[in-house]
Amino acid sequence: MASRTVSSQLAQAMKELRLGQLLPTLDERIALANKQEMPIEDFLLTLFTDEVERRQGASAARRADQAGLDPDMVFERWDKRAKVTYDRRLMQQMMSLRFIEAQRNVIVLGPVGVGKTFVANALGHLACRSGFTVRFSRADALLRALRQSRLDNSREALIADLCGPDLLIIDDFALEPMNREESRDTYQLILERHARSSTIITSNRDTSDWLACFDDPMLGQSAVDRFRNNAYDMVIDGESYRARLKPDAEADGPPPSAPVVKQKTPIRKKRRPRH
């Protein structure tokens, strides 16, 4: 059967309907459908289902990028040979994302390097794929942003922005003591998000040690008690997972004949504060 070429009129109509991403493979799809004698309804269903999945994937990738998630930290790339232990049944529960639906929290505890950040990022990616809004931040960067917001009178806008996502991920919490203002900011953030949205916190320290990081013991007790009594505890233990992420020149294959050239990246739009 001779190959067909999509007419310019059809191509233009598809572009106006924002279906232009289908054009590069449309000829091959039509040829395959003809060869298999596929009914027109089945052909259209396959065509449009693929486009829906492509758009959903692009939307999820965009949400993950805006959230600040690491693109490589997804469950598909988790090394199952890693010598770490955790409650696999609880992990499956977390991967179902029902904790977000129920406005519950997750605490991921464990020593340095066992994959806490990886798991938190991977859950964030799953949430993005399911249409939830997500934001990821290291605890020190979050406190620094809140401190800066006091100087430029944008604190309330930033707090509102942090309370907006369905899922907020705070990585490496309670590494250092917090001053009075940082303690108040943390207390307010936990209070504002409590029972309204979900938060994942990763930490090297047990929740009983978090209190010592607050400047005000009363604020600390109130914040920690609210958070941990609405949270699932995921404990990861074992050898450092980071060793499995170590670069390997042999696995990278032979080097290119010339040095690589920096790829152009799209300019990110600044996040607009939510009022």
N, C-alpha and C positions, 0 to 999 in steps of 0.2 A: 504494500500500500504506500502510495506516495505521501511524503510528509506534507503537512499543512502549515500554512503561515497565518498567524492571527492577523486579521485585517486592521488597518489603521483606525477605522471607525470603532471597532470593538475595543482596541487598546485605549483609545481616548476615553470611551465611555467608562471603562474599568478604572482609569486614573481619576476621573471625576467622582467616581463612587469610592475612591480610596482603596481600590483593589489592585493597584499597580504592582504590589509585591508578588502577585500570582503570575504575572506575565512571563518572567524568565523561564518558567517550567511548563507553561500552559500548552505549548505545542506537544511536548512529550506526554503530558497527561491526556490530551485529546487522542493522540495516537494509541496510547495504552488502552484507553476506554473503548476505542473502536475495535482494537484487537480482541479484547475480552467481551465484546458485545455488551457492554455495560449499559443498563437503562439510564436515561438522561437524569432521572431523579437521583439514582445512586451516584452518578458522576458529580452532580451538583452538590450532593450531601458531602462527599469526600473532599471536594474542592473547598467548600466553605468551612468544613470542620477543621481542615488543615490551617485555614486562614485565621479562624477563631483561636486555635491553639498558638499560632505564631504571635498573634496580638497579645494574648494572655501572657505568653513568655516574655515578650518585649516590655509589657507593662510591669511584670514582676521584676525584671532586671532593672527597670528604671526606678521602681520603688526601693529596691535593694541598694542601688547606687546613692539615691537621695538619703537613705537611712544611714549610710556610712559603713555598711557591712563589708567584710573582706570577701571578694568574689571567689576566692579559692576555698573558703571554709564552708563547705556544703557537705551534707551527709553522704552524697555519692562519692566523695573523695576521702571519707574517713577510713583510715587503715584499720581493718578488722583484726590484723595481726598484732596490734599494739597491746602491750602487756599492762593493761589498765583494767580495773574492776569497777563496776557500777551496777545499779539495779536495772536490769534490762527491761523488766516489766514497766517500771516507772518511766524509763526512757521512751517506750512505746506510747505511754499515756501522754507524755510531753509532746511527742511528735504528732499526736492526734490534734493538738492545739485546743483541746477542750478547756485548758486552763485560761486561755484568752477569752473564750466565750463566757466563762464563769467569772471573769475579772479576778483571777487568782494570780499569785506570784510564784516565782521559781528561784530558789537559792542553789547555786552550783558551787559546792565547796570541794577543796582538795589542795594538795601541795603544789608547788611550782611546777609547771610544765606538763601536767597530766592531760591537758586538752579542754580545760574549762572554757577558755575563750572560743575555741573551735566549736564546742557544743552550743554555746550561746549564739554565735554567729549563724550556725546551721539552723537552729530553731528560728532565728530571725528571717532567714531565707525562705523557710517553709511558710512562715506567716505572710511574707510578701507574695508568695505564689498563691496564697489563699485569699488575697485581697485586703489583708490587714495593713495598716500603716505602722511603720517601725522606725525607731531611732536608736542608734548605737553610740555610746560614748564611754571612754575611759573615765573613771571616777575623778582623777586629777584634772583632766581636761574640762569636765563638767563643772567642778568647783571653781576652776579658773575662769570659765565663761560667766558663771554667776557672780564672781568677784568683780569682773570687768563690767558687768551690767549695772552694778551699783554706782560705778563711776560715770557712766553715760546715761543714767536714768532709764535704762531699758529692762530693769529687773522684772517688772510685772509682765512685760511682753514675753520675756524669756521663760518665765515660770509657766505662762499660758501655753507657750510653744512646746515645753517639755511635758505638759499635761495632756496635750492633744493626741499623740500617737496611741494606737491600740496597745502597742508593746514598746516599752522603753527598756533598753539593755544597758546596764551600768557594769563595766568591767573593772576588775581589780579594786573592789571597794574595801575600805578600812585598812589600807596599807600604812597610812600615816595619821597621826592625830589631827583633828580638825579644830580650827579656832572657833570663837563664839559665832561669828557671822556664818561660817561654813556649816556649823552645827544647826543653826536656825534655817539655813537654806535647805539642808538635807531633810530636816524635820518637816518643813512646809511642803516640799516636793512629795515626800512619802504620804503626808496627810492628804494632799490634794488628789493624789492618784488612788488612794485607798478605796477599794471596793468600787472603783469607777473604771479602771483599766488595769492592765497587767504590767508587771515589771520583773525582769530577770536581773539578778545580781550575782556576779561571780566574786569569789573571795578566797584568799589563802587562809583566812582566819574563821574560826567557828563564830556563830552568831553571839555566843556568850562573851566573846572578846570585842565585839563591836562597840559595846557601851563605853569602853575605855577610850575610844577614839573621839567621843563627843566631849566638847568643852563643858556643856551643861548636862549633868547626869539625868535630870528630870526629862529634858527634851530627848535625850538618848533613849531612856527607858520607854518613853511613850512611842517614839518612832520605831524602835526595834521590835517592841511587843506587837504593835499593829502589823508590821511587815511580816515577821516570821510566823505569826499565827494565821496568816492568810496565804502561806507559801508552802509549796512542795519542796522537800529537801533532796537534792541530787548530789550525792557524794561520789567523787571519782578519786580513785587511789591507784598507785602503781608507779611504774617507771615513767620518766619524762617522755611525753609524746613528741616533743619538739625535735628529738633526735631523728624521728622519721621524716621530718620536714627539711633536714639538712641537705644542702645541695650536693649533687653527685655528678662529677664531670663525666664519668663513664656512662651514666644513665642519660646524660644530656646529648650524647652522640658526638660525632666529629664536629669541630668548630667550622663556621662558615668561612669562605675564602676571603671575605672582607668584613671589617667591623660593622655591626648592626647600626642602623640609623634610628634615632628617636622617632617614635610614632606620634603623630599629632593627636591630641585628645580634645574632645569638645569642651567648650567653656561652660562651666556649671553656673546656673543661675543662683543668685543668692536666695537663701531661704527667707521667705517673708514671715515676719512674726504674726502669730494668731492673736487676735484681740477678742 
